[in-house]
Amino acid sequence: MARSIAEIEAIIVAKANEVFPLITSTSKAAVWRLWVYVVAYVANLQDQVDDSFRAESEALAASQKVATLQWYRQQALNYLYGKALVWNEDKLAFEQQLTEDEEAADFTIVDYCAVVQSAQNLKVKVAKEAGGGGSEQLSGPEVTALATYLNQTKAAGDYLDIVNNPGDDLEMELDVYVDPLVIDVNTGYLIGAGDTVEVVDVAIRDFLRNLEFNGALVLTKLDDAVIAVDGVSDADRVSVTSRFGANPYAEIDVQQVPDAGHFLVNSINLNYYAKL
């Protein structure tokens, strides 16, 4: 912030009195005071120039967008379906605009996104919220519009590969050891609860639904989710396999990151045994 002429004069006078303590004249008409004013005036102008330059530099920096992986992710999440791109001359960037009575939530379609760097391009994995919970792929028109939007707003030279798949297929079979006083070994239902829901199946699906998008399915954490169910004492994984696209199913050893960014559960087979 620019210092006032009076502030600069006070600084100069204080320094002058340190060097020349015999200066006693307080008259503003004194020759030395006139020189102080001239120097302070020039210094004030320089402060103003510096402030103006700093403000312009900060405004320019604010208008520049560094195309990081996180930036691309946010661009996809911010996309407004059905809204045209408008060039903002002040920000030197394209943007989408809403009217005063419109809400962004009514136009956003990308609920999940992860951007991954590969050798030749950036993989932009996307999905939207499924009606019954979880995630699902975007429709054809939605992903076409999103790809057009990202390709117009991306940094020059970056190649984007939009990954919009229904989800990596997931199948599993587990042996579950339960307290037969709490869980019926024939059905997997809670005894006396009056419902017909396999509580272990529900726990597994909730665990998978709450996985971070493009996060790894860690088998030991899957075990923890099963054992945490009331009435379950232990569990043994017979098989946990997954595949993406038309590829064959492959056993998950320790953990697996879905190629699509999310899983599509095809089957969960649970074999119940009374705990030993």
N, C-alpha and C positions, 0 to 999 in steps of 0.2 A: 504494500500500500504506500502511495506517495506521501512523503512527509511534507507538512506545510512549511512555508517560508519562515514563519516564526519559530517552528521547531528546529529548523536547520540553523537559523541565526543563534538560537540559544546554545546549540552544541558548539558552534564556532567560538562564541563569546566565552563559554566555559573553558575551552581549550586555550584560547588566547590569554585568559587570566592565569592559567597555569604556567604558561611560558613567559608572559610579560605581566607580572603581578602589579607593576607600577601604573598600569592603565587604569585610570580612575574615572575618566569622562563617561558619563551616561547619556550624553546628548546624542540624539539620533542624527544630528547634523554633522557630528564629528566625521572627519575624513575616513578614519578606520572603520567606523560603523557603516559608512556608505559602501565601502569595499566589502564588508561582511554581507550587506544586503544583496549586492550584485552576485557574489558567490552563492548565496543561499537561493537566489532566484534561479540561477542556472542549474543548481543541483535539484531544485524542485521540478524544473522542466525535464531533467534527465529521469527523475523518478517516475514522472507521468509517462514518458516514452517507454520505460521498462515495464510499467504496469500494463500498458496497451499491448506490448509485444507478448507479455506473459499470457494475457487473456486470449489473444488470437491463437497462440500456440496450444493452449489448453482446449480451446474450442475445436481446433483442427484435430488434435489427438482424440478428442471425444467422438469425432465423426468417423474415425478410422476403426474398422472392425477387424480384429485379428481372427482369422478363420481357424480356430482351434477345433479339436474334436468336440469339446463341450459347446462351442459356439454353434456348430452344425446341429448338434442334438437340440439345442434350444430353438434354432430356426425351424426344425421340423415340428417341435411341440407347439410353437407359436403360429403355425400355418393356419390360415382361415379359409376353409373350403368355400369356393364360390366368389371370393373377393379378388378383384384384379390388383395387379402390382402398379404402384404409382411411384414415379421417380421424385425423391425429395432432394432438391438442389442444395439445401442447407446442410443436410447430413451426407450428401453424396452417396445415397443408397436407395434401393427400392424398399417400399413398405406397403402394407395393406391397411386400408382405412375403414373404420366403422362409423356409422351415423350415430347421433347422440342417443337414439333409442335402441341401439343394438348392443348386445353383450357378446364378448369374445367367446364365452363358453358355448354359445349357440352355433358357432362356426368351426371350432376346433375339432379335428377328427383323429389326430395322433395322440393317443394316451400313453404309449410306451415307445421309447426310442433309445437306441444305443449306437454309437458310431465307433467303428473299429478300423484301425489302419492296417492295410494289407500291402503287399509288395508293389502292386500297380495302382491301387485305388483306395477310396474310402468306402467301407461298407456301412450303409445307413440302414440299420434294422428297425423296422417300425411295426406297430400293431395298435389295435384299438380295443377299448373295453367291450367284452362280450356281454350279451344281454343277461345271461345267468351268472355273471362273474367271470373272472379270468380274462384272457385276451384272445383276439382273433385277428385275421388278416384284414386289410383294407379292401374295399371293393375295387373293381377294375377302374372305373372313372375316378375314384378317390386317389388311387396310387398314381394314375397318369397325371392328374392335376398337381399332386405333391411333387412329383419328379420335375415337372415343368417349373414350378415355383423354386425348388432348390437349385436347379440348373441356371436359373436367371439371377439368383442371389449369391451363388457360390463365388469363391475366389477364383480368379483366372488361372487356368492350368490344373485345377483339381478335377479329378474324375470321380464321380459319385456312382456307386452301385447300390440301388435301392433294393433292399431285401424285404420282401413282403410275402412271407410264406405262412401257411396255415398253422405251423408249429411242428416241431420234431415229434414224431410218433414215439410214445413211451409205453412200455408194457412191463409189468412186474408180477412176481409171485413170491409170497412170504409165508413162512410158518410162524404162527403167532401163538404164544403160550399164555393162557389166561387163567384167572381164578374162576372156576366154574360156579362159584357162588355169586359172582358179579356179572359175568358174561356167558351167555349160552354158547357152548362149544359147537353146537349144530348150526346156529344162525349168525352168531356174532353180535346179537342184540343184547342190550343191557337188560338184566333180569329185573322184572317188576317195574320197569320204566313206562310200560304201556305203549312204546313206539316200536316201529319195525325198521330201524336204521342201524346199519353196521357202523358202530362208532369208530372202529379202526379205519375203515374205508373213508369215512368222513374226515378223520384226522389227517390221513395221507393226502387227500385232495385239497384240504385247507393248506397244508404245508406246501404243496406244489403251487397252489394259487398265489401264495404269498412270497414265492421266490422272486428275488430282484430280477427285473427284465434283463436278459442276457447274462444273468448270474448263473453260477455253477450249481448243479444238483449234486450235493455232497452226500454220499450214502450214509456216512456216520450220523449226519444230522437227520436223515430220513429215519434211521433207527431210533434216534432220540425222540422224534415226534411220535413214533408208534408206542414206544415204551412209556411215554408220558400219559397215555390214555389210562383212565381209571380202570383197574381190573386186569391190565396187561402186565405180565411179569418179565417176559423176554420175547425176542423175535429173531428169526433167522432168515436172511435173504436167500431164497432159492435161485432167483434170477431177476435181474433188472437190465432191460435192454432198450435201446433207442435207435432211431434212424432218421435221416432227413431226405426228403424227396423220394426217389425210387431206389435208394441204396438199401442194401440188406440190413437187417437188425444186427446190432453189435452189442456185446455185453459191456456194461459200464463197470469199470474196474474200481476206481476210487471216486471220481467226480466227472461230470460232463457239462460243458457249456453248449446249449442248444444252438445249432446253426441259424435257426430262424429267430433266435432270441427268446423263444418260449416253447413250452412243451404242449403236446396234445395227448392227453391220456386216453389210450385205446383200451387197456384192460388192467385191472387190479385183481389178482386172484389171491385170496387169503385162505389159508388152511389153519383151522383152530384146533388147539390141543390143550388139554387140562395141564396146568403147571405141575411139574414133578415135585 
